[in-house]
């Protein structure tokens, strides 16, 4: 992620890349198959405790591999338009963050909506290190809502500031995911590695 703060306005851009294992060969084959690559731009306006933002992103995704038929699915391209608001509150040395967002999702053959609710706590360990705990719920919304509880994400990261401009993160995330057209459920265990540059 790269971000720039200009008074109360912020502009950020990030790139995400994920791979998944191929269970046909080994359950420990972590980096065998592509899962997604995504690019996103976010514009925000911040007050003391609130951040209002709008994100536009492109997602190129492969089917998560849970059964043999998933290997035959072709990748999809999705555009997301995401307005949101975030609230920040100091609790002793920690910072609590609540984020709510609406996602308008545009695919080649359909559109869909989704709400995201995220709770996060950043606890400093030292001047350069901190732990971040997060919990996020995702559920269907218009248009074309499946009216399902779609996902639950829970995880943590260890964050290290190399300088005031450069921060890294390393952590774990568990994702409970319902498939769009069936009652099937996928359980994901993800290693999170990130690098953020602010100037």
Secondary structure, 3 states (H helix, E strand, C coil): CEEEEECCEEEEEEEEEEEECCCCCCCCCCCCEEEEEEEEEEEEEECCCEEEEEEEEEEEECCCCCCHHHHHCCCEEEEEEEEEEEEEEEECCEEEEEEEEEEEEEECCCEEEEEEEEEEEEEECCCCEEEEEEEEEEEEECCCCCCCEEEEEEEEEEEEECCCCEEEEEEEEEEEEECCCCCCEEEEEEEEEEEEEEC
